[in-house]
Amino acid sequence: MSEVLSFAAVRAAVAHELYLRPDELDPEADLFAAGLDSVRVLTLVERWRAAGAQVGFMDLIERATVREWWELLHVDR
């Protein structure tokens, strides 16, 4: 079963990796300053690839916010 990639789902997945509730995660916050590390980014890449996204590790590392990630993932679909 593939995950539906919506802004809310992306935000929730990132929040989960940061041990936050989705409403606690500012879409404009720097995710790496908030504690996101490369292992968690790889986890998200694999999850979103399984959902059909054409996204790579460096695509996410080069961007720092949920909003930027959503723009990348949304355009990709």
N, C-alpha and C positions, 0 to 999 in steps of 0.2 A: 504494500500500500504506500503510495507516495504522498508526501506532505504537500499541502497547498501552501505556496509561498505568497503570503500577504505581508503587508507592513507589520500588522499585529503579530503574525507568527514569527517574523524575523526578530522583532523587538523582544518577544517572549523567549525565543531561543537564546539570544544574547544575554538577556537578564538572568536566565537560568544558569548560564555559565559563570555569571558574576554573583550568584547567590542573592539575587534581587527579585522583587516582584516587577512585572513589566511596567507598572505605573511609576515605579521608583527610578526607572532608567530614562534619563533625558535623551531624546533622539539626537541631540546636538553635542552630547558629552563625548570627550575623548575616551574611547574605550580602553586604550592602553594605559592611560593615566588612572583609569578606574580599576585596573588590575587584570585586564584580559591578557593572557599570555599566548605564546605560539601554539602550545598544545591544544588549548581551547579553540583557537582559530582553526586548526586542522580538523577538530571535531565538527565545527560548524561547516567547513568546506565539504567534508564528506556527507554530512546530513543534507546539505542543499544540493549537492550533486546527485544524491539519491532521489531528490525531488525533481530532478531534471534541469537544474541550473548549470550553466557553463561558467563556473567560477573557479578560480585558482587561489592558492594560498597568497601569492604576491598581490593579486587583485585586492584582497582584503587588507593585507599589511600596509599597502600604500594609501589606504583610506582609514580614517580614525573614528567615524561616527556611524551610528545605526542609520541615520538619514542617508549618508553617502553609500553605505552598503546596500540599502534598499534601492537607491537610484541605479546602482550597478546590477543588482539582481532583477529589478523590474524591467530595465531596458533589455536585459538578456532574454527575457521570456517573450 
